[in-house]
Amino acid sequence: MDNLEVYALVISFLLLLIAGVPVAYSVGLASLVTILVNIDAMPAFTTIAQRMATGLDSFSLLAIPFFILAGQIMNQGGIAHRLIAFAKALVGSFPGGLAYVNIIGAMLFGAISGSAMAAVSAIGGTLGPRMEKEGYEKSYSAAVNIVSSTTGLVIPPSNILIVYSLASGGVSIAALFLAGYIPGLLMGLALMIVAAVYAKVKGYPRGEKSTLGHIFNTFIHALPSLMMLVVVIGGIVIGIFTATEASGIAVLYTFILSMIYKELTLEKIRQIAIGSVGTTAVVALLIACSMSMSWVMAYADIPQAVTAGLLSVSDNPIVILLLINLLLLAVGIFMDMTPAVLIFTPIFLPVVTAIGIDPVHFGIIMVMNLCIGLCTPPVGSVLFVGIGVAGVSLEKVIKPLIPLFIAMVIVLLLVTYIPELSLFLPRWLE
């Protein structure tokens, strides 16, 4: 490993971030600066361009724009409203019930759409005004909405698990999807426990009690949306289609369902197309630039150096996993999820496999770490969308976020040190 290359990579990347350069450009430019240390300008530019193009040349990545499109259709096609109505019928009558509705609604919507951004905007825009009207603090309702929206990144189908599969060199997407269910549900349950304590302390009101007939009626209305999970995940697990083909099925399913609900107009279809193209372009640029940095780090032998360094500290899996968790939590504060997965998977995966950690298990650990990062300043995209939707300042939302963060970290540690929480379903359904 050439120390000059490492210094060039780290210093240029940090300086670009401090200067306010967007993450994707910072990653790409830092990669270029690093490779310029050893080769001339023209070959350096050519190499980075080739690596960016090669990074996007993957059939499995086609699933991402399709799942993004499916999420946009859900957001505009009336599906979110039906999921929220079902969640409200289930738990809305509990003290502080609208917080539970927010969490369960985000879990359902996020899982089906695979997008935290879609969940935080759809659920927050629908439930936020209702919670404020019923006496909930605006900062608290925003905090609940922000953290709960990330559960859909762990519960499949999840775009970021597809990205991890690419970065890891081909870990089974079906296994990753199955591995996310129990950790995602545990995360939602932990957030609901915090919401229950908060409701008791604040004396939040009960909602109107739902009859069994009303619960059944909302379930029937939400069932077609919930069935998408069965169709998509079931088809992948059984082997009827791949994850990429499943994403196309998801688009077709949500489009037909939205047409049946008669909530799609030509204007909404235009908005869906523009939104999907914009989001896909951002994700594709992040992936391309991150893949170039991954190659540069491999070229500089950084993964091997990190592996040797961590294993020289300890060969105890408990200690190594704790160090990696702390590093990933720090990374999540300053970097968006997609580049973080693409850059740090090749660094940490050799370390964890050397101490006997299953790559599927580590994928869930990594995603859960970075989910917390999405809710933290200064880069947390879900955090800023959530406070924007709620119309509340960052300073006010930090206090109610802290106990929710603690709950997420506790679940992260449980999943880290109890591998069966992630691996039980993939092994059972093999």
Buried (B, 14 or more C-beta within 10 A) or exposed (E): BEEEBBEBBEEBBEBBBEEEBBBBEBBBBBBBBBBBBBEEEEEBBEBBBEBBEEBEEBEBBBBBBBBBBBBBBBBBBBBBBBBBBBBBBBBBBBBBBBBBBBBBBBBBBBBBBBBBBBBBBBBBBBBBBBBBEBEBBBBBBBBBBBBBBBBBBBBBBBBBBBBBBBBBEEBBBBBBBBBBBBBBBBBBBBBBEBBBEBBEEBEBEEBEEBEEEBBEBBBEBBEBBBBBBEBBBEBBBEEEBBBBBBBBBBBEBBBEBBEEBEBBEEEBBEBBEEBBBEBBEBBBBBBBBBBBBBBBBEBBBBBBBBBBEBBEEEEEBEEBBBBBBEBBBEBBEBBBBBBBBBBBBBBBBBBBBBBEBBBBBBBBBBBBBBBBBBBBEEBBBBBBBBBEBBEBEBEBBBEBBEBBBEBBBBBBBBBBEBBEBBBBBBBEEE
